[in-house]
Amino acid sequence: MNGARQTPVVPLEAGSGPDNPPCPACGEPLFGWVGERRGLGGAVSRCESCGLGVVGGPGSAEEALRELGRLDAGDGAFRIANRASVAASLGGAGWAGLAPGARYLFTVDAVQRLVAVRDQVVVGRRWAPAGGIAAMWQTVLNSVTFGHNVALGALGRAEAVPAEQRWQRRIDALISVVLAVPAMAIAAPLELCGAAVGRGAALSLRLQLL
Ligand SMILES: [Zn+2]
């Protein structure tokens, strides 16, 4: 009975309500995913349909498009931390993509739906190997540290959320050094497998007008 209740199979529309506002990308209800915590602008919800992750209130498609615009790498490609990645699925609250200041956590599907309103399509998606492996590596390390994104923060590759207590920050620094190589030995093959099935942690997307 309990097992059946943990994996309910219901139409997504049945979840609509004040607690499950519509996804700004596709209109399906958003469901709670990661609770509010230090360094995040609110609780995180996710769309079970297009996969978009939302930090705080749902906002609008226009706001999500503005946030997407901030991910323009300058060469016409948009770099997204893929919420549909293996790293995000395995990491959950420890996923490196849950960085300070994050508002929308994109997937290829969510981007496709969002840009469709301005007559654009995603014409190319490429896995970014260095970014992907780094994100998976940090996600593995996040599972054993008090703070969040400590190692990438120290390397100047991300904004860290250091632990509150000084002794915790010391342990985090030590762990990040001692486990750096073992964590990479886990992260690299995991991320390669993720990329092989189209679920890499860092993606570069190209858009084109219809
Ligand atoms: Zn959606």
Residues whose N, C-alpha, C, O or C-beta is under 5 A from the ligand:
A	BS01	ZN	C23 A25 C26 G27 E28 C47 S49 C50 G51 L52
